[in-house]
Structures are given as structure tokens and as C-alpha cells.
Amino acid sequence: FMLFWNVIGSAVVLGLVTFRRLRDGYLRSLALLVAGVALMQVFFSYGDLGLTYSRSMIFLGCMLGMLAVLPRLAEEALEAPPEPDVAANTEGRRVRRHRATAPARGLSG
């Protein structure tokens, strides 16, 4: 029983600590999502038999696994070079990327 509360408490605390340490907004939102999912599972399981359903436990396990690799993903994102706005074709000339055009109007408009 105490081990269960230790896992849930550690997941929430680690999610919030990871949220504060990360700089990327997307990764921060994922860390906050994991902390929220851990709390949600406890509240859901209090009113229902949520701890016995395999789907919710697999989802919680995947979220906890994602939380474990979020700091490494942040480090890899910092090391990766940014994508250029201009792409090079096969002959070495620079080619501008074109924006998508607006959809054509139908017969009524």
C-alpha cells in the first residue's frame, strides 16, 4: 500500500519538477500532463475500479515512461541544428519554399 502511494507521489513530484526545469513549451506541457494523469488516475480509481482495468494502467505506464525520457528529449532538441527557411535543390541552388495557396471559391461565392 505504501509503495503504491510512493509511486503516485513520485510521479506527480517528478512531473512538476520536470515541468519547472524544461524550457520548451511543448515538453513542459507533456510533463504537466503526466502529473495530471497520475492524479486523475487516483481520483478515478477512488470512485471506480480503475486500478483493475488494463487500459488505464497501460496508459499510466506509458505516461510515466514518457516522463522518464523528457529531459533527454530536451537535450537532443538543443543539440539539433535548426531547420533552414530555404531549401537547397540537387544542383546546389537555393529554392524558396512556397506557401500554400488559399482554396478556390466555389460556384456560390
N, C-alpha and C positions, 0 to 999 in steps of 0.2 A: 504494500500500500504506500509506504513512504517512498519507494523507488519510483512509483508512478507519478507522485506529486513532484519529485525531484526532476524527472524528465520534462514534465509540463512546465514547471517553473524555469528550468534551464532554457527551454525553447523560447519562452517569452522574453526572458532577460537577454539571451543571445541575439534574438531578433531585434530588440530595441538597441542594444549596444552596436550591432552591425549597422542599424539604421543611422546612428549618430556618426559612425566612422566613415561611411561611404560618402562620396561626393557626387556620383552620378545619380540623377533623379530617378531614373528607371530602376536601377538596382536598389536604391533606397526604398522605393515603393514595394519591391518584392520582399525586402526584409521586413517591412511593416506588415505586409500581407501574411507572412509566415507567423509572426507573433499573433496576429488577429485570428488566423486559422486555428492555432493551438488553443487560444481562449474560447473560440467558437465551439470547438470540439468538446471542451469540458462542459460548457453550458448546454450543448445539445445532448450530451451523454447523461447529464443530470436528469433531464426530463424524459429521455427515451433510452433505449438500449443501444446507443450509438457505438459503444466500445466493442460490441459483438458483431457489428456489420463490417465485412471485409473491405467494402468500397471506401468507407470513410477512413478506415485505418491505413489503407494503401495510400490514399490521398494525403493524409497527415504525414506518413513516412516519406513520400516524395517531396513534400514541402520542407520537411526537416533536412532532407538530403540536399535540396537546393540551397537552404540556408548555410549549409556547411561549405559550399563552393562559391558563394557570393563574393567573399574577399578576393579569392583567386581570379574570378572573372573581372573584378575591378582592376586588379594589377595588369591583367592581359589587355584590358581596354586602354590603359595608359601607355602600354608599350607599343601598341599597334599604331602605324602611321595613319594620319587622317586621309580620307579619300579625296582626290583632287576634284575640282569642279569641271575640269576639262580633261577629256579622254584622248589618248593618242591612238591613231589608227595604225595599220600594219606598216605603212611607209614612213612612219615617224612624224607625220604632220599632225598638228593639233586640230581637233574637231570639236566644235561646240555641241553640247547636248541640247536637244530641242525640248521645249516644254510641250506638254500635251495640249492639244487644241480643245477649245470648247466644243461640246456636242452640237451637231447641226439641229436647227429648229425643224419641227415637224410641219405638216401642212396647215395646221391651225394657227401657228404663230409665226 
